Amino acid sequence: MTTSKRRSPTGRPTMMDVAAAAGVSQATVSLVLSGGKSGRLADETRRKVVEAARTLGYKFVRRAQRAAPGGQSTIVFIADETITDPWTSLAFEGARDKALEVGINMLMGVSHADADVETSILAGLGNVPILGLIYGTILTRVVQLPQAFARHRLVLVNCYDQEHAYHSVLPGDVLGGRTATEHLLRQGRKRIGFINGQQGVDAARDRLKGYKQALASNDVPFDPDLVRPGNWEPSAGYEMTMELMALDNPPDGIFCANDMMAVGCYDALRELGHKVPDDVAVIGFDDREIAQYMRPPLSTLVLPQYEMGRTAVELLLDDAGGLHSSPSRIKVECELVERESTQLSSQAVPMRQSAQ
């Protein structure tokens, strides 16, 4: 199993670099630079993105730069569903941009996780010269795909198969959970609360695992009272924060397993008269658009769907060139975006390296 930052081998600036320079999310950068006209974006936001891209020399890919291999000119991206969350769209855009660099077209279909629909999508491709397939899911999960997929090169994005028969590209949620928790510890926080996501979901399991790893590595005893179940929604963040702060020894830092629960966490802390980060530092996960507009702006971890899509195409290209002998499982790092919700001045102290 490999953990990797998917950076451009040429050293060229990435979409993540533009997002950091403009102070926006990758989803916003993608929407602006692809010409999207969403009314959600203010003119000032568009200006910042364009200016950051120009300053960094970022080039948004719009046409092929070299020929497709072997005359196979199409990659098909099949998503299990599309909803208002940007994740699948970001993965598709990352795959599309990488494909365009080598002169490959991208097609997208939505199957609603229906095996019959998925089989029909593939059957309807007819004589399209397919280099390979990408199958992406909204939630990180195990999948069982129809036999029709086995006739093509295939990479799974944000999902995996139990038999390890196919390449899969996944977010590094364990490392992300550890990074979030260690960031709070580095800011001098002694008791870190954790509001988890929906039970039984891979992301919730792995982010909790990373939280526990960070505590153990820094000689901080695990206290089960500091871990609360959530459901990814603001209401859970609010309710669980209320419970955490009612403890005899409440937390001085809270790690919310996603940004939406952090919204509810903020509301609860404000209602209780606590200031962020003076009294309680808060960190989220996903780097949703709302994170930068919260007051104070929310520190969070990037869900690297765009890089995951690019990586999937790279794996297909490698397979087409005969470079892979067996399926691989790649974890793409969820990078920390540090904002004001965790920043304390000179009060911060280093993490303990050994027991006192």
Secondary structure, 3 states (H helix, E strand, C coil): CEEECCCCCCCCCCHHHHHHHHCCCHHHHHHHHCCCCCCCCCHHHHHHHHHHHHHHCCCCCCCCCCCCHHHCCEEEEEECCCCCCCHHHHHHHHHHHHHHHCCCEEEEEECCCCHHHHHHHHHCCCCCCEEEEEEEEEEEEECCCCHHHHHCCEEEEEEECCCCCCEEEEECHHHHHHHHHHHHHHCCCCCEEEECCCCCCHHHHHHHHHHHHHHHHCCCCCCHHHEECCCCCHHHHHHHHHHHHCCCCCCCEEEECCHHHHHHHHHHHHHCCCCCCCCCEEECCECCHHHHHCCCCCEEEECCHHHHHHHHHHHHHHHHCCCCCCCCEEEECCCEECCHHHCCCCCCCCCCCCCC
